[in-house]
Amino acid sequence: MRGVIGAAGAAVFASPDRPCCPSREGPGASLRFYVDALGCTRDKDQAAIGLYQVRAGSSLVDLVPLDGRLGAMGGAGPAKEGRNLDHFAIEIEPFDEAVIRTHLQAFGVEVAEAGMRYGARGTGPSVYVRDPDGNTVELKGPPAQAAR
């Protein structure tokens, strides 16, 4: 059986829990992007260790400023030629590209790329945006309905 960890199938994969995003810009710019522009909700702030968590549906996104205790443990942060990941996706429903673009423009966020992409639930619409630290975030719509 695939997606099982442990003896005799003790644990089965459900879904990714959270990406951890190092932040050069500190918590202010990152929180404005994820909460105000994308609509995530603030879940937990642990300023003493340098960890700010926002909720995107049932998942979290960890924001870790490089100048905090946790950030200092992780080495160099994201840069144009030194990314810590290619991108991560947040699934959103409903997906209306025009509405999404208009909303993001109000926050000075540009859509870098748009198209149909394959994801965990199938092929559907998506847009790529960049957070204040240069991390690419894919806003992924539900799978397109099969042609009848």
Helices and strands as residue ranges (DSSP letters): E 4-5, G 7-9, E 11-12, E 20-23, H 26-31, I 32-37, E 41-46, E 51-56, E 59-65, H 69-73, E 88-91, H 97-105, E 113-119, E 122-130, E 136-140
